[in-house]
Amino acid sequence: AVMQRSASEVMVPTNDDGVGKVRNSKGKYAFFIESTKNEYVNERFPCDTMKVGSDLDSKGYGITTRLGSDLSEAINIIVTNLRES
């Protein structure tokens, strides 16, 4: 109920808007964001945001190449090596 009444104040259309609102809120706004994007934002200038707590869930990612691409085998090898390291 509270979120519905304040939706226009707390909801934002994009991640960039959410991060901007965090930066401009003087500590009065928190934003839920996908963990990879969160890490990306936190490690970039002006380095004024931080992740709070642990990830809420875990998701896998896929890499797309054109069918028959020479990149497919090389990427598979690299991903396998990363998983094993």
C-alpha positions as CSV (number, residue, x, y, z in Angstrom):
1,A,0.0,0.0,0.0
2,V,2.8,2.4,0.9
3,M,4.6,1.7,-2.4
4,Q,1.5,2.2,-4.4
5,R,0.8,5.6,-2.8
6,S,4.4,6.7,-3.3
7,A,5.0,5.0,-6.7
8,S,5.7,8.3,-8.5
9,E,8.4,9.2,-5.9
10,V,10.1,5.8,-5.6
11,M,9.7,4.1,-9.0
12,V,12.1,4.9,-11.9
13,P,11.9,3.9,-15.5
14,T,15.6,2.9,-16.0
15,N,18.6,1.7,-14.0
16,D,20.4,4.9,-14.9
17,D,17.6,6.9,-13.4
18,G,17.7,4.7,-10.2
19,V,21.4,5.1,-9.8
20,G,21.1,8.9,-10.4
21,K,18.4,9.1,-7.7
22,V,20.6,7.2,-5.3
23,R,23.5,9.6,-6.0
24,N,21.3,12.7,-5.5
25,S,19.2,11.5,-2.5
26,K,21.8,12.2,0.3
27,G,21.4,8.7,1.6
28,K,17.6,8.7,1.6
29,Y,16.9,6.4,-1.4
30,A,17.9,2.8,-2.1
31,F,17.6,1.0,-5.5
32,F,17.2,-2.6,-6.4
33,I,19.4,-3.4,-9.4
34,E,20.7,-6.5,-11.1
35,S,24.0,-7.5,-9.4
36,T,26.2,-7.4,-12.4
37,K,25.1,-3.8,-13.3
38,N,25.4,-2.9,-9.6
39,E,29.1,-4.0,-9.6
40,Y,29.7,-2.2,-12.9
41,V,28.2,1.1,-11.5
42,N,30.0,0.8,-8.2
43,E,33.4,0.4,-9.8
44,R,33.1,3.4,-12.1
45,F,33.8,7.1,-11.3
46,P,32.6,8.8,-9.2
47,C,32.7,5.7,-7.0
48,D,29.9,7.0,-4.7
49,T,27.6,3.9,-4.6
50,M,27.9,0.6,-2.9
51,K,26.2,-2.8,-2.8
52,V,24.5,-3.6,0.4
53,G,24.1,-7.2,1.5
54,S,24.5,-10.3,-0.7
55,D,22.9,-11.1,-4.0
56,L,19.2,-11.9,-3.7
57,D,19.4,-14.7,-6.3
58,S,21.7,-16.2,-8.8
59,K,21.2,-16.1,-12.6
60,G,23.3,-17.6,-15.4
61,Y,24.2,-15.7,-18.6
62,G,24.5,-16.8,-22.2
63,I,26.7,-15.5,-25.0
64,T,25.3,-15.4,-28.5
65,T,27.2,-15.8,-31.7
66,R,26.1,-16.2,-35.3
67,L,25.4,-19.8,-36.2
68,G,28.7,-21.3,-37.5
69,S,30.8,-18.4,-36.2
70,D,34.5,-19.1,-35.6
71,L,34.0,-17.4,-32.2
72,S,31.8,-20.2,-30.8
73,E,34.6,-22.7,-30.1
74,A,37.0,-20.1,-28.8
75,I,34.3,-18.7,-26.4
76,N,33.4,-22.2,-25.2
77,I,37.0,-22.9,-24.4
78,I,37.4,-19.6,-22.5
79,V,34.2,-20.1,-20.5
80,T,35.2,-23.6,-19.6
81,N,38.6,-22.4,-18.4
82,L,37.0,-19.6,-16.4
83,R,34.6,-22.1,-14.7
84,E,37.5,-24.4,-13.8
85,S,39.7,-21.7,-12.4
